[in-house]
Amino acid sequence: MKMADTVTARLAKQRETASDKERGKYLANRTERLGNSSSTPEMTETLGFCGRNAVKKERENLSDLSLLRFMRTELTRGYFLEHNEAKYTERRERVYTCMKIPRELEKLMLFGFFLCLDAFLYVFTLLPLRVLLALARLLMLPCWGRRGSRLLQPAQVCDILKGLILVLCYFMMHYVDYSMMYHLIRGQSVIKLYLIYNMLEVADRLFSSFGQDILDALYWTATEPKERKRSHIGVIPHFLMAVLYVFLHAILIMVQATTLNVAFNSHNKSLLTIMMSNNFVEIKGSVFKKFGKNNLFQMSNSDIKERFTSYVLLLIVCLRNMEQFSWNPDHLWVLLPDVCMVVVSEIAVDIVKHAFITKFNDIAADVYSEYRASLAFDLVSSRQKNAYTDYSDSVSRRMGFIPLPLAVLLIRVVTSSVTIQGALSSVCILLFYLGMISLKVLNSIVLLGKSCVYVKEANMEEKLFESPPSATPSRAGSKSKSKLTAPSDCTADESPAHSITSQPVGRAEDPALQLPASSSDQLLTTPDETEEKDVAQDGTELKHRAPNKSLLDIDRFTICGNRID
């Protein structure tokens, strides 16, 4: 019996011990779930003391989770910005960059505007005089005799071609009735006119991109040395193509001006508002794309050209409206608010667009100084003794601004709006022409001085005396593509004593001499793609990584239609 009682007591004691262990584990797990795992109650042998300690800790935790304590914590919580100093410094610099963009952008726009104005005034002022001088030399040729192997200098041949194109297109524009076009456009609905205006903007870019190639092909075909093997269709077909292009482009700009005139004369100004809102749509299509420096340079050139063209269109609209109201000065004050609204919207859209593009792509505001120096380099290099292009053609390639169609249209509008009668009117026209020449000369002098300063600041003086890049012309139907190579036997004339206003010296005409081409004529598919493909005769392709293109290698048409990848 004693042995049985002992065994029974031992089993009961073991059961109680196991039960105490299970209760202790349960309380410990419950305390950890309440978030007080670091202050786990010390397990003692007495079950009642462990339970009271756990209940007391649980009540203290529940009392800490009160609304008052939460509000006190939120009101007194602090943090230190210096723990992430680099991040906040970068954000502050971005704000400062956005604040610098309007000033730097408008400096570039103002400089580019006067560059376009200089090229535009050249067509009305110095080009007629240069054409007269070239014709006088051609007429005096039997008396003076031929000097050298050329009848005329290449620049004089190009001047005569430009003059002929202007005269022919001016007489062809007389067959276009502006009044009929105005009433035809005015009879259309607002939405249809909005679509027409957008299509005209796209067509203007396409015409500009292909038109300069047509004009360059004409100039080179007319001045190419005769000793070379003929690889062109002739001067006359190229001349007819150039005349057709200038005529069609002038009609296109006339339709744009007529549409803008209809918008100005609409009663509720709804069309003008819709056309202005089209500028803000441009922000959506630009700021959320990836841009590099070359892409932004192209967009800046495009904005300069579009702004100058819009100013000329506004001038045409004002001339047509003033003619309809018999040149009443009071009507000019009626047009002035709409003109200011269009100009302000153009400036605001450009500032917002460039500010966000530089912000999203981490581009510094100083890049616009580089762009300005690149444009100044074109102006200074065109005044050199060994210049290989005219300044107006350089502006056309760089910005896409071709002054010939716009000049033809403006001459047509002015001659139809202003009536010349009597000797007094002729004297006024002569004085106006002399004033334009004075403005052109003054503008050229100021621009040349500023350009020299910008080139010095950018340390680009050494590039002025470098020889122009050369390119071997590719033959039609050849199986291999030509590569752009620099001449190895041609050294730059580094003498700084040459006059920048003297005539270029003719080079020795060698049949094997390569075709000189402007650095802005080296067209790329995109500025980011720097791979050139050379297709060999066996059909294999070898890709070569080319160095990054500088700003001097980028023109307006490097990316056709402003396409950004």
C-alpha positions as CSV (number, residue, x, y, z in Angstrom):
1,M,0.0,0.0,0.0
2,K,2.8,2.4,0.9
3,M,4.4,1.7,-2.4
4,A,1.2,2.3,-4.3
5,D,0.6,5.6,-2.5
6,T,4.1,6.7,-3.3
7,V,3.7,6.0,-7.0
8,T,0.3,7.7,-7.1
9,A,1.7,10.8,-5.4
10,R,4.7,10.9,-7.8
11,L,2.4,10.7,-10.9
12,A,0.2,13.5,-9.5
13,K,3.3,15.7,-8.8
14,Q,4.5,15.1,-12.4
15,R,1.1,16.1,-13.8
16,E,1.1,19.3,-11.7
17,T,4.6,20.1,-12.9
18,A,3.7,19.6,-16.5
19,S,0.6,21.7,-16.1
20,D,2.6,24.6,-14.5
21,K,5.1,24.5,-17.4
22,E,2.3,24.7,-20.0
23,R,0.7,27.7,-18.2
24,G,4.1,29.4,-18.0
25,K,4.6,29.0,-21.7
26,Y,1.2,30.3,-22.5
27,L,1.7,33.4,-20.4
28,A,5.1,34.0,-21.9
29,N,3.7,33.8,-25.5
30,R,0.9,36.1,-24.6
31,T,3.3,38.7,-23.2
32,E,5.4,38.6,-26.4
33,R,2.3,39.1,-28.6
34,L,1.6,42.3,-26.6
35,G,5.0,43.7,-27.6
36,N,6.8,43.3,-24.3
37,S,9.1,40.6,-25.4
38,S,12.2,42.3,-23.8
39,S,10.5,42.4,-20.4
40,T,9.5,38.7,-20.2
41,P,8.5,37.9,-16.6
42,E,10.9,35.8,-14.8
43,M,9.5,32.3,-14.4
44,T,9.3,31.3,-10.8
45,E,8.2,28.2,-9.2
46,T,5.1,29.8,-7.9
47,L,2.3,29.9,-10.5
48,G,0.2,32.5,-8.8
49,F,3.1,35.1,-8.7
50,C,3.8,34.6,-12.4
51,G,0.2,35.1,-13.3
52,R,-0.1,38.3,-11.3
53,N,3.1,39.8,-12.8
54,A,2.0,39.1,-16.4
55,V,-1.4,40.6,-15.8
56,K,0.2,43.8,-14.3
57,K,2.6,44.1,-17.3
58,E,-0.3,43.7,-19.7
59,R,-2.3,46.5,-18.1
60,E,0.7,48.8,-18.2
61,N,1.1,48.2,-22.0
62,L,-2.6,48.8,-22.6
63,S,-2.4,52.1,-20.7
64,D,0.5,53.3,-22.9
65,L,-1.7,53.0,-26.1
66,S,-3.8,56.0,-25.4
67,L,-4.9,58.8,-27.8
68,L,-3.3,61.4,-25.6
69,R,0.1,59.7,-25.8
70,F,-0.3,59.3,-29.6
71,M,-1.1,63.0,-30.0
72,R,1.8,64.0,-27.7
73,T,4.2,61.9,-29.8
74,E,3.0,63.3,-33.1
75,L,3.4,66.9,-31.8
76,T,6.8,66.5,-30.3
77,R,8.3,64.2,-33.0
78,G,11.5,65.6,-34.7
79,Y,13.8,64.8,-37.6
80,F,17.2,66.1,-38.9
81,L,17.5,67.2,-42.6
82,E,21.3,67.2,-42.4
83,H,21.3,63.4,-42.3
84,N,20.5,63.6,-46.1
85,E,22.3,66.7,-47.0
86,A,23.2,65.7,-50.6
87,K,19.6,65.0,-51.5
88,Y,18.3,68.4,-50.3
89,T,21.2,70.3,-51.8
90,E,20.4,68.7,-55.2
91,R,16.8,69.7,-54.9
92,R,17.8,73.3,-54.1
93,E,20.1,73.5,-57.1
94,R,17.2,72.3,-59.3
95,V,15.1,75.1,-58.1
96,Y,17.9,77.6,-58.8
97,T,18.4,76.1,-62.3
98,C,14.7,76.6,-63.1
99,M,15.0,80.2,-61.9
100,K,18.0,80.7,-64.2
101,I,16.3,79.2,-67.3
102,P,14.1,82.2,-68.3
103,R,17.1,84.6,-68.3
104,E,19.5,82.3,-70.1
105,L,16.9,81.1,-72.6
106,E,15.8,84.6,-73.5
107,K,19.5,85.6,-74.0
108,L,19.8,82.7,-76.5
109,M,16.4,83.6,-78.1
110,L,17.3,87.2,-78.5
111,F,20.7,86.4,-80.1
112,G,19.1,83.9,-82.4
113,F,16.3,86.3,-83.3
114,F,18.8,88.9,-84.5
115,L,20.7,86.3,-86.4
116,C,17.5,85.4,-88.3
117,L,16.8,89.1,-88.7
118,D,20.2,89.7,-90.2
119,A,19.8,86.8,-92.7
120,F,16.3,88.1,-93.5
121,L,17.4,91.7,-94.1
122,Y,20.2,90.4,-96.3
123,V,17.7,89.3,-98.9
124,F,16.2,92.8,-99.1
125,T,19.3,95.0,-98.8
126,L,22.7,93.5,-99.7
127,L,21.5,90.7,-102.0
128,P,20.1,93.0,-104.7
129,L,23.4,95.1,-104.7
130,R,25.5,91.9,-104.9
131,V,23.4,90.7,-107.9
132,L,23.8,94.1,-109.6
133,L,27.6,93.9,-109.1
134,A,27.7,90.3,-110.5
135,L,25.7,91.3,-113.5
136,A,27.9,94.4,-114.1
137,R,31.0,92.2,-114.0
138,L,29.3,89.8,-116.4
139,L,28.5,92.6,-118.8
140,M,32.0,94.1,-118.6
141,L,33.6,90.8,-119.2
142,P,34.3,91.5,-122.9
143,C,36.0,94.8,-122.0
144,W,38.1,93.6,-119.1
145,G,38.7,90.0,-120.2
146,R,38.5,86.8,-118.2
147,R,40.6,86.5,-115.0
148,G,41.3,82.9,-114.3
149,S,39.3,79.9,-115.4
150,R,35.9,81.2,-114.1
151,L,33.6,83.8,-115.5
152,L,32.2,84.7,-112.1
153,Q,33.2,83.8,-108.5
154,P,31.1,81.0,-107.0
155,A,29.5,83.4,-104.5
156,Q,28.4,85.7,-107.4
157,V,26.9,82.7,-109.2
158,C,24.9,81.9,-106.1
159,D,23.8,85.5,-105.7
160,I,22.5,85.6,-109.3
161,L,20.6,82.3,-108.8
162,K,19.0,83.7,-105.6
163,G,18.0,86.9,-107.3
164,L,16.4,84.9,-110.2
165,I,14.5,82.7,-107.9
166,L,13.1,85.7,-106.0
167,V,12.0,87.5,-109.2
168,L,10.4,84.5,-110.7
169,C,8.6,83.5,-107.6
170,Y,7.4,87.0,-107.0
171,F,5.7,87.2,-110.4
172,M,4.3,83.7,-109.9
173,M,2.7,84.8,-106.6
174,H,0.6,87.3,-108.5
175,Y,-1.5,84.5,-109.8
176,V,-2.5,83.6,-106.3
177,D,-5.5,85.5,-105.1
178,Y,-5.2,86.4,-101.4
179,S,-8.8,87.6,-101.0
180,M,-10.3,84.5,-102.5
181,M,-8.1,82.4,-100.2
182,Y,-9.1,84.5,-97.2
183,H,-12.9,84.0,-97.8
184,L,-12.4,80.3,-98.6
185,I,-10.7,79.7,-95.2
186,R,-13.1,81.9,-93.4
187,G,-16.0,79.8,-94.5
188,Q,-14.7,76.7,-92.8
189,S,-15.6,75.5,-89.3
190,V,-13.4,76.2,-86.3
191,I,-12.3,72.6,-85.8
192,K,-11.5,72.2,-89.4
193,L,-9.3,75.3,-89.4
194,Y,-7.6,74.1,-86.2
195,L,-6.7,70.8,-88.0
196,I,-5.6,72.8,-91.1
197,Y,-3.3,75.0,-89.0
198,N,-1.6,71.9,-87.4
199,M,-1.1,70.3,-90.8
200,L,0.4,73.5,-92.1
201,E,2.9,73.5,-89.2
202,V,4.0,70.0,-90.0
203,A,4.2,70.7,-93.7
204,D,6.3,73.8,-93.0
205,R,8.9,71.7,-91.1
206,L,9.0,69.2,-93.9
207,F,9.4,71.9,-96.6
208,S,12.2,73.5,-94.6
209,S,14.1,70.3,-94.1
210,F,14.0,69.3,-97.8
211,G,14.2,72.9,-99.2
212,Q,17.6,73.7,-98.0
213,D,18.9,70.5,-99.6
214,I,17.4,71.6,-102.9
215,L,19.0,75.0,-102.7
216,D,22.4,73.6,-101.7
217,A,22.3,71.1,-104.5
218,L,21.6,74.0,-106.9
219,Y,24.5,76.1,-105.6
220,W,26.9,73.2,-105.8
221,T,25.8,72.1,-109.2
222,A,26.2,75.6,-110.6
223,T,29.6,76.2,-109.1
224,E,31.1,72.7,-109.3
225,P,34.4,72.6,-111.2
226,K,33.9,71.5,-114.8
227,E,36.9,69.2,-114.9
228,R,35.1,66.6,-112.8
229,K,33.0,63.8,-114.2
230,R,29.4,64.9,-114.4
231,S,27.3,63.2,-111.8
232,H,24.2,65.5,-111.8
233,I,21.1,66.1,-113.9
234,G,22.1,69.6,-114.8
235,V,21.8,73.2,-113.6
236,I,18.4,73.9,-115.3
237,P,16.5,71.0,-113.6
238,H,18.0,71.9,-110.3
239,F,17.0,75.6,-110.8
240,L,13.4,74.6,-111.8
241,M,13.2,72.4,-108.6
242,A,14.4,75.3,-106.5
243,V,11.9,77.8,-108.1
244,L,9.0,75.3,-107.5
245,Y,10.1,74.7,-103.9
246,V,10.2,78.4,-103.1
247,F,6.9,79.0,-104.8
248,L,5.1,76.2,-102.9
249,H,6.7,77.1,-99.6
250,A,5.6,80.7,-100.0
251,I,2.0,79.6,-100.7
252,L,2.1,77.4,-97.6
253,I,3.2,80.4,-95.5
254,M,0.5,82.5,-97.1
255,V,-2.1,80.0,-96.0
256,Q,-0.7,80.1,-92.5
257,A,-0.9,83.9,-92.4
258,T,-4.4,83.8,-93.8
259,T,-5.6,81.3,-91.2
260,L,-4.1,83.5,-88.5
261,N,-5.8,86.5,-90.0
262,V,-9.1,84.7,-89.9
263,A,-8.5,83.9,-86.2
264,F,-7.8,87.6,-85.5
265,N,-11.0,88.7,-87.3
266,S,-13.3,86.1,-85.7
267,H,-16.0,87.6,-83.5
268,N,-15.6,85.4,-80.4
269,K,-11.9,84.8,-80.8
270,S,-12.4,81.0,-80.3
271,L,-10.1,80.1,-83.2
272,L,-7.3,82.3,-81.8
273,T,-7.7,80.7,-78.4
274,I,-7.6,77.2,-79.9
275,M,-4.5,78.0,-81.9
276,M,-2.8,79.4,-78.8
277,S,-3.7,76.3,-76.8
278,N,-1.9,74.3,-79.4
279,N,1.3,75.8,-78.1
280,F,0.6,74.4,-74.6
281,V,0.0,71.0,-76.1
282,E,3.6,71.2,-77.3
283,I,4.6,71.1,-73.6
284,K,3.0,67.7,-73.1
285,G,4.8,66.3,-76.1
286,S,8.2,67.5,-75.1
287,V,8.8,67.6,-71.3
288,F,8.2,63.9,-70.7
289,K,10.8,62.7,-73.2
290,K,14.5,62.1,-72.7
291,F,16.7,64.9,-74.0
292,G,20.4,65.2,-74.3
293,K,22.4,68.4,-75.0
294,N,22.2,67.9,-78.7
295,N,18.5,67.3,-78.7
296,L,17.9,70.4,-76.6
297,F,20.1,72.4,-79.0
298,Q,18.0,71.3,-81.9
299,M,14.8,72.2,-80.1
300,S,16.2,75.7,-79.2
301,N,17.1,76.3,-82.8
302,S,13.6,75.3,-83.8
303,D,12.0,77.6,-81.2
304,I,14.1,80.5,-82.4
305,K,13.0,79.9,-86.0
306,E,9.3,79.4,-85.0
307,R,9.3,82.6,-82.9
308,F,10.8,84.7,-85.7
309,T,8.4,83.2,-88.3
310,S,5.5,83.9,-86.0
311,Y,6.6,87.6,-85.7
312,V,6.7,87.9,-89.5
313,L,3.3,86.3,-89.8
314,L,1.9,88.8,-87.3
315,L,3.4,91.6,-89.3
316,I,1.7,90.3,-92.5
317,V,-1.6,90.0,-90.6
318,C,-1.3,93.6,-89.4
319,L,-0.5,94.9,-92.9
320,R,-3.5,93.1,-94.4
321,N,-5.9,94.4,-91.7
322,M,-4.5,98.0,-91.8
323,E,-5.1,97.9,-95.6
324,Q,-8.7,96.9,-95.2
325,F,-9.3,99.8,-92.8
326,S,-7.5,102.4,-95.0
327,W,-4.5,102.6,-92.7
328,N,-6.5,103.9,-89.8
329,P,-4.2,104.1,-86.7
330,D,-7.1,103.4,-84.4
331,H,-7.5,99.9,-85.7
332,L,-3.9,99.2,-84.8
333,W,-4.8,99.5,-81.1
334,V,-7.6,97.0,-81.7
335,L,-5.1,94.5,-83.1
336,L,-2.5,95.2,-80.4
337,P,-4.0,93.1,-77.5
338,D,-4.3,90.0,-79.8
339,V,-0.8,90.4,-81.0
340,C,0.5,90.8,-77.4
341,M,-1.4,87.7,-76.4
342,V,0.1,85.6,-79.1
343,V,3.7,86.8,-78.3
344,V,3.3,86.3,-74.6
345,S,1.9,82.8,-75.1
346,E,4.9,81.9,-77.3
347,I,7.4,83.2,-74.7
348,A,5.6,81.5,-71.7
349,V,5.4,78.1,-73.5
350,D,9.1,78.2,-74.4
351,I,10.1,79.1,-70.8
352,V,8.0,76.4,-69.2
353,K,9.0,73.8,-71.8
354,H,12.7,74.4,-71.4
355,A,12.5,74.7,-67.6
356,F,11.0,71.3,-67.2
357,I,13.2,69.7,-69.8
358,T,16.3,70.8,-68.0
359,K,14.8,69.8,-64.7
360,F,13.9,66.2,-65.8
361,N,17.2,65.6,-67.6
362,D,19.6,67.2,-65.1
363,I,20.9,69.8,-67.6
364,A,22.5,72.9,-66.2
365,A,21.4,76.4,-67.3
366,D,24.9,77.1,-68.5
367,V,24.3,74.9,-71.6
368,Y,22.5,77.8,-73.3
369,S,25.8,79.8,-73.2
370,E,27.3,76.9,-75.2
371,Y,24.5,77.0,-77.7
372,R,24.9,80.8,-78.1
373,A,28.7,80.3,-78.7
374,S,27.9,77.7,-81.4
375,L,25.7,80.1,-83.2
376,A,28.3,82.8,-82.8
377,F,30.9,80.5,-84.3
378,D,28.9,80.1,-87.5
379,L,28.7,83.9,-87.9
380,V,32.4,84.4,-87.3
381,S,33.5,81.6,-89.5
382,S,31.4,82.9,-92.4
383,R,33.3,86.1,-92.3
384,Q,36.7,84.4,-92.7
385,K,38.9,84.5,-95.8
386,N,38.5,80.8,-96.4
387,A,34.8,80.6,-95.7
388,Y,33.0,77.8,-97.5
389,T,29.4,78.9,-97.1
390,D,27.4,82.1,-96.9
391,Y,26.1,83.2,-93.6
392,S,22.4,83.1,-94.5
393,D,22.9,79.5,-95.7
394,S,24.6,78.6,-92.4
395,V,21.6,80.0,-90.5
396,S,19.3,78.0,-92.7
397,R,21.1,74.8,-92.1
398,R,21.5,75.4,-88.3
399,M,18.0,76.6,-87.5
400,G,15.9,75.5,-90.5
401,F,15.1,79.1,-91.3
402,I,15.0,79.7,-95.1
403,P,14.5,83.4,-95.8
404,L,13.6,83.1,-99.5
405,P,10.0,81.9,-99.3
406,L,9.2,84.3,-96.4
407,A,10.8,87.2,-98.3
408,V,8.8,86.4,-101.5
409,L,5.6,86.4,-99.5
410,L,6.4,89.7,-97.6
411,I,7.3,91.5,-100.9
412,R,4.0,90.3,-102.4
413,V,2.0,91.5,-99.4
414,V,3.7,94.8,-99.2
415,T,3.4,95.6,-102.9
416,S,-0.3,94.7,-102.8
417,S,-1.0,96.7,-99.7
418,V,1.0,99.9,-100.4
419,T,0.3,102.0,-103.5
420,I,3.2,104.0,-104.9
421,Q,2.1,107.1,-106.7
422,G,4.1,110.2,-107.5
423,A,7.7,111.3,-106.9
424,L,7.2,111.7,-103.1
425,S,6.3,108.0,-102.7
426,S,9.4,107.0,-104.7
427,V,11.5,109.2,-102.4
428,C,9.9,107.6,-99.3
429,I,10.6,104.1,-100.7
430,L,14.3,105.1,-101.3
431,L,14.6,106.4,-97.8
432,F,13.0,103.3,-96.4
433,Y,15.5,101.2,-98.4
434,L,18.4,103.2,-97.1
435,G,17.1,102.8,-93.6
436,M,16.9,99.0,-94.0
437,I,20.5,99.0,-95.2
438,S,21.6,101.0,-92.2
439,L,19.7,98.6,-89.9
440,K,21.3,95.6,-91.6
441,V,24.8,97.1,-91.3
442,L,24.3,98.1,-87.7
443,N,22.9,94.7,-86.8
444,S,25.7,92.9,-88.5
445,I,28.4,95.0,-86.8
446,V,26.8,94.4,-83.3
447,L,26.3,90.7,-84.0
448,L,29.9,90.2,-85.2
449,G,31.3,92.0,-82.1
450,K,29.1,89.9,-79.7
451,S,29.9,86.7,-81.6
452,C,33.7,87.3,-81.2
453,V,33.1,87.8,-77.5
454,Y,31.1,84.6,-77.2
455,V,33.7,82.6,-79.2
456,K,36.5,83.9,-76.9
457,E,34.5,83.0,-73.8
458,A,34.0,79.5,-75.1
459,N,37.6,79.0,-76.1
460,M,36.7,78.2,-79.7
461,E,39.2,80.5,-81.4
462,E,41.4,77.7,-82.5
463,K,38.6,76.0,-84.4
464,L,38.3,79.1,-86.6
465,F,41.5,78.2,-88.4
466,E,40.8,74.5,-88.9
467,S,40.2,73.3,-92.4
468,P,36.6,72.3,-93.2
469,P,35.7,68.6,-93.1
470,S,35.6,66.8,-96.4
471,A,33.4,64.1,-97.6
472,T,33.8,61.9,-100.7
473,P,30.6,62.1,-102.8
474,S,28.8,58.8,-103.1
475,R,27.9,57.5,-106.5
476,A,24.4,56.3,-107.3
477,G,24.2,52.5,-107.5
478,S,27.4,51.8,-105.7
479,K,27.5,48.9,-103.3
480,S,29.5,50.6,-100.6
481,K,28.7,53.7,-98.6
482,S,31.3,56.5,-98.4
483,K,32.9,57.4,-95.1
484,L,33.5,61.0,-93.9
485,T,37.2,61.5,-93.9
486,A,39.3,64.5,-93.1
487,P,42.0,65.5,-95.7
488,S,45.4,64.5,-94.6
489,D,47.3,66.8,-97.0
490,C,45.4,69.9,-96.2
491,T,46.7,72.2,-93.4
492,A,44.8,75.0,-91.9
493,D,45.9,78.6,-92.5
494,E,46.7,79.7,-89.0
495,S,47.8,83.2,-89.8
496,P,45.6,85.6,-87.7
497,A,46.4,88.6,-90.0
498,H,43.9,87.6,-92.7
499,S,41.0,90.0,-93.2
500,I,37.6,88.5,-92.3
501,T,35.9,90.7,-95.0
502,S,38.1,89.8,-98.0
503,Q,37.1,87.5,-100.8
504,P,38.0,83.8,-100.5
505,V,41.0,82.6,-102.4
506,G,40.3,80.1,-105.1
507,R,41.8,76.7,-104.5
508,A,43.6,74.5,-107.0
509,E,41.1,72.5,-108.9
510,D,42.1,68.9,-108.6
511,P,39.8,66.2,-110.0
512,A,40.7,64.0,-107.0
513,L,39.9,66.8,-104.5
514,Q,37.2,65.9,-102.1
515,L,33.9,67.8,-101.8
516,P,34.1,70.3,-99.0
517,A,31.1,70.1,-96.7
518,S,30.0,72.0,-93.7
519,S,30.3,70.4,-90.3
520,S,26.6,71.0,-89.9
521,D,25.9,68.9,-93.1
522,Q,27.0,65.7,-91.5
523,L,23.5,64.3,-91.0
524,L,22.9,61.7,-88.3
525,T,19.9,59.5,-87.7
526,T,19.8,60.5,-84.0
527,P,22.4,62.3,-81.9
528,D,22.5,59.4,-79.4
529,E,23.3,56.8,-82.1
530,T,27.0,57.2,-82.9
531,E,27.4,54.0,-84.9
532,E,28.4,54.2,-88.6
533,K,27.7,51.2,-90.8
534,D,30.1,50.4,-93.6
535,V,28.7,47.8,-96.0
536,A,31.4,45.9,-97.7
537,Q,31.1,44.3,-101.2
538,D,30.8,40.8,-99.7
539,G,27.7,41.9,-97.8
540,T,29.2,41.9,-94.3
541,E,28.5,44.9,-91.9
542,L,31.1,46.4,-89.5
543,K,30.0,48.8,-86.8
544,H,32.3,51.4,-85.6
545,R,31.8,53.6,-82.5
546,A,32.3,57.2,-83.4
547,P,33.2,60.0,-80.9
548,N,30.5,62.1,-79.4
549,K,29.3,64.9,-81.8
550,S,30.0,68.4,-80.7
551,L,27.5,71.2,-81.0
552,L,29.1,72.4,-84.2
553,D,28.2,69.1,-85.8
554,I,24.5,69.4,-85.0
555,D,22.1,71.2,-87.3
556,R,18.3,71.7,-87.3
557,F,17.7,68.6,-89.4
558,T,19.9,66.1,-87.6
559,I,16.7,64.6,-86.2
560,C,14.1,64.9,-88.9
561,G,11.0,66.5,-87.6
562,N,12.4,66.9,-84.1
563,R,12.0,63.1,-83.4
564,I,13.5,62.3,-80.0
565,D,14.2,58.7,-79.1
